[in-house]
Amino acid sequence: MEKHINFLHHSPGRIRIQVKGLKGNVQLSEAIHSTANKVYGVKQISASTVTGSVLICYDHADPHVLPYLQSMMNEAEELLGRGVADPAAFARLLSAYAKEK
């Protein structure tokens, strides 16, 4: 099965992921930016339509943030794997997590 979200790099407080379909997709990039800062423990997020990657800066002092982000990414992968064609699906997932905060 093809993955839609791939982890590229992790260091304390920073995760870089590759999101299939982000390259050249300004709508998806804007949707990610609009909700990501509302997600528990996220300090900043940058989604690049040039590289197709997302950089997530998070509070590494909180031991609950990394498992929370992992759970969110697993759910996003499942959504994208089901062929959700809406480019804002990832952003809607982030919004749902933000409401749980």
Stockholm file with secondary structure:
# STOCKHOLM 1.0

chainA/1-101         MEKHINFLHHSPGRIRIQVKGLKGNVQLSEAIHSTANKVYGVKQISASTVTGSVLICYDHADPHVLPYLQSMMNEAEELLGRGVADPAAFARLLSAYAKEK
#=GR chainA/1-101 SS CCCSEEEEEEETTEEEEEETTCTTCHHHHHHHHHHHTTSTTEEEEEECTTTCEEEEEECTTSTTHHHHHHHHHHHHHHHHHTTCCCTTHHHHHHHHHHHHC
#=GC SS_cons         CCCSEEEEEEETTEEEEEETTCTTCHHHHHHHHHHHTTSTTEEEEEECTTTCEEEEEECTTSTTHHHHHHHHHHHHHHHHHTTCCCTTHHHHHHHHHHHHC
//
